[in-house]
Amino acid sequence: MNDKFTIAKYIKEFIMILDDYLINYPRKYFELRNRLVNDSYELLELVYIANYTNIDKRKDIQIKTLMKVNLIDFYIEQSFKKRIISERQSIKLCNRLHYDY
């Protein structure tokens, strides 16, 4: 059963790493920060939903999951462009987000 939740484990690790970088967000970019956090948790939720859904019915959930990954990637990119996080931090986050499962 542990193999079934491998992706969820990596998303949890991503959220914990992300949490360390959220401290530096200026107040004027709070909406970007909130979207990054909320979509990260929604990504984890979608993975759990997919894990408990029959394989025949997972396609829609998988599409939503990929969409969330792309949105989070965009938020990270915007955070880098606005100089909220460094290039090294953005690369680390993106690598963790796009981990080769």
C-alpha positions in Angstrom: 0.0 0.0 0.0 3.0 2.4 0.5 3.7 2.2 -3.2 0.3 3.6 -3.9 1.1 6.8 -2.1 4.6 7.5 -3.5 3.4 10.6 -5.4 1.6 11.9 -2.3 4.8 11.5 -0.3 6.8 13.7 -2.8 4.0 16.3 -2.9 4.1 16.5 0.9 7.9 17.0 0.8 7.4 19.7 -1.8 4.9 21.5 0.5 7.3 21.3 3.4 10.2 22.7 1.3 7.8 25.4 -0.1 6.9 26.4 3.4 10.5 27.4 4.1 10.4 29.9 1.2 7.0 31.4 2.0 8.5 33.4 4.8 10.1 35.8 2.4 7.0 36.8 0.5 6.3 40.5 0.7 2.8 41.6 1.6 2.1 43.1 -1.8 2.5 39.6 -3.4 0.4 37.8 -0.8 -2.2 36.7 -3.4 0.6 34.9 -5.3 1.7 33.3 -2.1 -1.8 32.2 -1.2 -2.4 30.7 -4.7 0.9 28.8 -4.4 0.0 27.4 -1.1 -3.7 26.6 -1.9 -2.9 25.0 -5.2 -0.2 22.9 -3.6 -2.6 21.5 -1.1 -5.2 21.0 -3.8 -2.7 19.0 -5.8 -2.1 16.7 -2.8 -5.9 16.4 -2.4 -6.3 15.5 -6.1 -3.6 12.8 -5.8 -5.4 11.2 -2.9 -8.7 11.3 -4.7 -7.1 9.7 -7.7 -5.6 7.0 -5.5 -9.0 6.0 -4.2 -10.7 6.2 -7.6 -11.1 3.3 -10.0 -8.6 3.3 -12.8 -11.4 3.7 -15.3 -12.5 7.0 -13.8 -9.1 8.6 -13.1 -8.6 10.4 -16.4 -10.4 13.7 -15.4 -8.6 13.8 -12.0 -5.2 13.2 -13.7 -5.9 16.1 -16.1 -6.8 18.4 -13.2 -3.6 17.2 -11.4 -1.4 18.1 -14.3 -3.2 21.5 -14.6 -2.4 22.2 -10.9 1.3 21.2 -11.5 1.5 23.7 -14.4 -0.2 26.4 -12.3 2.2 25.9 -9.4 5.1 25.9 -11.8 3.8 29.3 -13.1 3.6 30.7 -9.6 7.1 29.7 -8.9 8.3 31.3 -12.1 6.4 34.5 -11.2 8.0 34.4 -7.8 11.4 34.2 -9.3 10.7 37.0 -11.8 9.5 39.2 -9.0 12.7 38.4 -7.2 10.9 36.9 -4.2 12.8 33.7 -4.5 16.3 33.1 -6.0 17.0 31.2 -9.1 18.5 28.4 -7.0 15.3 28.2 -4.9 13.0 28.2 -8.0 15.0 25.4 -9.6 14.9 23.4 -6.4 11.2 23.8 -6.1 10.5 23.1 -9.8 12.7 20.0 -9.6 10.8 18.7 -6.6 7.5 19.5 -8.3 8.4 17.7 -11.5 10.1 14.8 -9.7 10.5 11.8 -12.0 8.2 9.3 -10.3 
